[in-house]
Amino acid sequence: MINTVVFDIGNVLAHFGWKDYLISRNYDEDTLKKISKATVQSDFWLEWDRGAKESTELIELSCTSEPSVEKEIRDFFENFHSMIVEYDYAAELVKQLRNNDYKVYILSNYSKVGYEKQKDNFEFMKHIDGGIVSYKIKHVKPEPAIYHALVEKYQFNPSEAVFLDDLQVNVDAAKELGFNAIRFESYDQAMEELRGLGVRI
């Protein structure tokens, strides 16, 4: 029986609209690809979430990797925090689960500067039971250590928990560690799968 629900934040409880932002800037396709490759899709982006790199270092690495779009990359980082917006359903979903006696945690890859600036703006944060954010423990999904850290901190059985994430690699890692897990593709799809696991929602 499921008694614990674990959510990723980005594209599960809040929209990470970096692609939407770049498109809104009317960049050509080549510029879009260069900015994406130098930022969100770079190897060092994950190290930012891990807490291994500071924001200033990440920006300089990004600019160095694609100097032809340095101005656009700096603009991207200047506006980065506006790209993450809580979904309308997020807070009510967490509240409903809590009201139905489920423990609710977050497990998210997040940089220190991003999390510290945004956490107080997320309404759902007022209702969760806790969670693990990557930069605080220097591990990122899909590394097993971040899942273990959550289980050890809150002392629950993964087989009695369900984890929701938008990336299949993170879902697969959770399943390997004994979690029930759902790839979040849409709200309706995820709710249907939760109900299929017996979650009252």
C-alpha positions as CSV (number, residue, x, y, z in Angstrom):
1,M,0.0,0.0,0.0
2,I,1.3,3.5,-0.9
3,N,1.7,5.9,2.0
4,T,4.3,8.3,0.6
5,V,4.3,10.4,-2.5
6,V,7.6,12.0,-3.8
7,F,7.6,14.8,-6.4
8,D,10.3,16.2,-8.6
9,I,9.8,20.0,-8.9
10,G,10.7,21.0,-12.4
11,N,8.0,20.1,-15.0
12,V,6.0,18.2,-12.3
13,L,5.1,20.9,-9.7
14,A,6.5,23.9,-11.6
15,H,7.0,24.6,-15.2
16,F,10.6,25.0,-16.2
17,G,10.0,27.1,-19.3
18,W,13.5,27.7,-20.6
19,K,12.6,26.6,-24.1
20,D,9.6,28.9,-24.1
21,Y,11.8,31.8,-23.0
22,L,14.3,31.2,-25.8
23,I,11.6,30.9,-28.4
24,S,10.1,34.2,-27.1
25,R,13.3,36.0,-27.9
26,N,12.9,35.2,-31.6
27,Y,16.4,33.7,-31.9
28,D,17.2,31.8,-35.1
29,E,17.5,28.0,-34.9
30,D,21.3,28.0,-34.8
31,T,21.4,30.5,-31.9
32,L,18.7,28.5,-30.0
33,K,20.8,25.3,-30.3
34,K,24.0,27.1,-29.2
35,I,22.4,28.6,-26.1
36,S,20.7,25.4,-25.2
37,K,24.0,23.4,-25.6
38,A,25.9,25.9,-23.6
39,T,23.4,26.0,-20.7
40,V,20.7,23.6,-19.8
41,Q,22.0,20.8,-22.0
42,S,25.7,21.2,-21.0
43,D,27.5,18.7,-18.8
44,F,28.4,21.4,-16.3
45,W,24.7,22.3,-15.7
46,L,24.3,19.2,-13.6
47,E,27.3,20.3,-11.6
48,W,25.5,23.5,-10.8
49,D,22.6,21.5,-9.4
50,R,25.1,19.4,-7.5
51,G,26.4,22.4,-5.8
52,A,29.9,21.8,-7.2
53,K,29.9,25.1,-9.2
54,E,28.8,28.6,-8.3
55,S,26.6,30.6,-10.6
56,T,29.4,32.9,-11.7
57,E,31.5,29.9,-12.7
58,L,28.7,28.3,-14.6
59,I,28.0,31.5,-16.6
60,E,31.6,31.9,-17.5
61,L,31.9,28.2,-18.6
62,S,28.7,28.6,-20.7
63,C,30.0,31.7,-22.4
64,T,33.4,30.2,-23.1
65,S,31.9,27.1,-24.6
66,E,29.8,29.2,-27.1
67,P,31.5,32.6,-27.3
68,S,29.5,33.6,-30.4
69,V,26.3,33.9,-28.3
70,E,27.8,35.2,-25.1
71,K,25.4,38.2,-24.9
72,E,22.4,35.9,-25.4
73,I,23.8,33.4,-22.7
74,R,24.2,36.2,-20.2
75,D,20.6,37.4,-21.0
76,F,19.4,33.8,-20.4
77,F,21.0,33.6,-16.9
78,E,19.8,37.1,-16.0
79,N,16.2,36.0,-16.7
80,F,16.5,32.4,-15.5
81,H,14.4,32.6,-12.4
82,S,11.4,34.0,-14.3
83,M,11.4,30.7,-16.3
84,I,10.2,28.6,-13.4
85,V,6.5,29.0,-12.6
86,E,4.4,26.9,-10.2
87,Y,1.6,25.0,-11.8
88,D,-1.9,26.0,-10.8
89,Y,-2.7,22.5,-9.5
90,A,0.5,22.0,-7.5
91,A,-0.5,23.4,-4.0
92,E,-4.0,21.9,-4.1
93,L,-2.6,18.5,-5.2
94,V,-0.1,18.4,-2.3
95,K,-2.8,19.6,0.2
96,Q,-5.2,16.9,-1.0
97,L,-2.6,14.2,-0.6
98,R,-1.8,15.4,2.9
99,N,-5.5,15.5,3.8
100,N,-5.7,11.9,2.7
101,D,-2.9,11.0,5.1
102,Y,0.0,10.6,2.7
103,K,3.4,11.9,3.5
104,V,4.6,14.2,0.7
105,Y,8.2,15.0,-0.1
106,I,10.2,16.6,-2.9
107,L,13.3,15.2,-4.5
108,S,14.7,17.6,-7.0
109,N,17.9,18.6,-8.8
110,Y,18.3,22.3,-7.9
111,S,21.1,24.8,-7.7
112,K,21.5,26.7,-4.5
113,V,20.9,30.2,-5.9
114,G,17.8,29.0,-7.8
115,Y,16.3,27.2,-4.9
116,E,16.9,29.9,-2.3
117,K,15.4,32.5,-4.6
118,Q,12.3,30.5,-5.6
119,K,11.3,28.3,-2.7
120,D,9.4,31.0,-0.8
121,N,7.4,31.7,-4.0
122,F,6.2,28.2,-4.3
123,E,2.8,27.8,-2.6
124,F,3.2,24.0,-2.5
125,M,6.3,24.3,-0.3
126,K,4.0,25.3,2.6
127,H,2.3,22.0,2.5
128,I,5.0,19.3,2.0
129,D,6.5,17.2,4.8
130,G,10.1,17.8,3.6
131,G,12.5,16.7,0.9
132,I,16.0,16.6,-0.5
133,V,17.4,19.2,-2.9
134,S,20.5,18.1,-4.8
135,Y,22.9,21.0,-4.0
136,K,22.6,20.4,-0.3
137,I,24.0,16.9,-0.4
138,K,26.2,17.2,-3.5
139,H,24.3,14.4,-5.3
140,V,22.0,14.6,-8.3
141,K,19.3,12.3,-9.8
142,P,19.7,9.7,-11.2
143,E,22.5,8.9,-8.7
144,P,21.3,6.3,-6.2
145,A,22.8,8.4,-3.3
146,I,20.2,11.1,-3.6
147,Y,17.3,8.6,-3.4
148,H,19.0,6.8,-0.4
149,A,19.4,10.2,1.3
150,L,15.6,10.8,1.1
151,V,14.7,7.4,2.4
152,E,17.2,7.6,5.3
153,K,16.2,11.1,6.3
154,Y,12.5,10.3,6.5
155,Q,12.6,6.6,7.3
156,F,10.0,5.2,4.8
157,N,9.9,2.1,2.7
158,P,10.4,2.7,-1.0
159,S,8.0,-0.1,-1.9
160,E,5.3,1.9,-0.1
161,A,6.2,5.2,-1.9
162,V,5.6,6.5,-5.4
163,F,8.0,8.9,-7.1
164,L,7.0,11.2,-10.0
165,D,9.5,12.8,-12.3
166,D,9.4,14.1,-15.9
167,L,12.7,12.3,-16.9
168,Q,12.6,8.6,-17.7
169,V,16.2,8.2,-16.5
170,N,15.2,9.4,-13.0
171,V,12.1,7.2,-13.0
172,D,14.2,4.2,-13.9
173,A,16.7,4.9,-11.2
174,A,13.9,5.1,-8.6
175,K,12.4,1.8,-9.8
176,E,15.8,0.1,-9.4
177,L,15.8,1.2,-5.8
178,G,12.4,-0.3,-5.1
179,F,10.2,2.7,-5.6
180,N,6.9,2.7,-7.5
181,A,7.6,5.4,-10.1
182,I,5.6,7.3,-12.7
183,R,7.0,9.4,-15.6
184,F,5.1,12.7,-15.4
185,E,3.9,13.6,-18.9
186,S,0.7,15.5,-18.0
187,Y,-1.4,16.1,-15.0
188,D,-4.3,13.9,-16.1
189,Q,-2.0,11.0,-17.1
190,A,-0.1,11.2,-13.8
191,M,-3.3,11.3,-11.7
192,E,-4.7,8.3,-13.6
193,E,-1.5,6.3,-12.9
194,L,-1.5,7.4,-9.2
195,R,-5.1,6.1,-8.9
196,G,-4.0,2.9,-10.6
197,L,-1.6,2.4,-7.7
198,G,-4.3,2.9,-5.2
199,V,-3.5,6.4,-4.3
200,R,-6.6,8.4,-3.1
201,I,-6.6,11.5,-5.1
